[in-house]
Amino acid sequence: MKKTAFLIPVFLFANQNILSDLKLKLLNLDEQRSIYSAKETQKSWINPIILQYSISQNNSLHITKQNIQTFSVSINQPIFKTGAIYYSIKYAKNLKNYNLKQIELQKRALIKQAYELVYDYKINKLNEEIALLNIQNAKIDVKKKKEDFLNGTGDSTFLNQAIINLNNIKLGYEDLKFNEKQLKFSFKNLSDLDIEKVKLPYFKIISKNDFINNNLQLISSKINDKIKYDLYKMQLGNQLLTIAFNASYNYQNTDYTDNTPQYRDDTNNYYNVGLSVTLPIDVTSTDKVKQTKLSYIKSRYETLDTKRNLLNTYAMIISQIKTLQKKKEIYKENEKAYANLIESTKESIKAGNATVLDLKILENSYKVMQINQKIIDLQIQKLLLNLYYQVTSKF
């Protein structure tokens, strides 16, 4: 049941078509190009069959002219390269797998970017609600400070500060409205959907093992290790013994413009079949092999470094989530405190010790505490998105 709960949001994340058709087409073209490139690489060890045809005329015999046609088919194909052929095929398969994983990561990064914009948009809208509630409270505060000042019971400094505070909140609200437009435009660069109507998947905290063992970035890094190892073995094999199959079929037809007893039209065809063994003597071969071996060793260390970075990323995000959860508890406590104050203020209004404006301020503050909790929920989901986007849904 625990694993199923983990799989559902990953499935939603991987399959919602939040990206625009144009973005998806570009990614699909990259994927197809990668597949064809891998097929080419996988067959690169096979040498081409050479077809050759020629026609010529000469008068070297003086008494007659020769018309010569020749046709040949030949091949020189290595059939054994001390493992280089085997590892070149493995290299092509691993390279294809690596490139497809990289394209998948690129696609998921774009999806993550689109979802982050949706989270930011929803958070921005909630902050707009808070700003409007704070504007209401600030207006009430200005009204009360003005009444106190006109009645001679208040200081103009307090009134001035209340007006400045109201203006600052209004300016902040306008900034939020501008930011809302920016987020909409940024989202349109990635998606054909209406940002208002995008349904967000719900993510749960996943275990460290699930995050690491199914991490596409780490999986790609391990595949890259295999690629570097294949290149090392290919380089090693290329410096050793090579056995090649050689074959050719040759056809030649000679026509004479003036047949004589000495020179008559004739046709000649023959074939050659054999094996060749080569052993390159290259003073730089050892250095080449060592270079590819060091590249492989470096790749292994890079994979370990990637894993360490991912573990630190996981720990940091979990720490951030715990901090946000603590903040949410504080907002919950404040919500309860305001609820109690609202009830007591209602009683005070009946007794003539408080006004409706006092109650309105408390009710608005109560709503702000509730909205802040919604914002934190979205912030937590946005953090979890940073874990889920690079986790494969296939266990």
Secondary structure, DSSP 8 states (H G I E B T S, - for coil): -HHHHHHHHHHHHHH---S-HHHHHHHHHHHHHHHHHHHHHHTTTS---EEEEEEEEE-TTSSS-EEEEEEEEEEEEEEE-TTHHHHHHHHHHHHHHHHHHHHHHHHHHHHHHHHHHHHHHHHHHHHHHHHHHHHHHHHHHHHHHHHHHHTTSS-HHHHHHHHHHHHHHHHHHHHHHHHHHHHHHHHHTT-SS-GGG----------HHHHHHTBHHHHHHHHHHHHHHHHHHHHHHHTS-EEEEEEEEEEEEEEESS--SS---EEEEEEEEEEEEE----TTHHHHHHHHHHHHHHHHHHHHHHHHHHHHHHHHHHHHHHHHHHHHHHHHHHHHHHHHHHHHHHHHHHHTSS-HHHHHHHHHHHHHHHHHHHHHHHHHHHHHHHHHTTB-S--
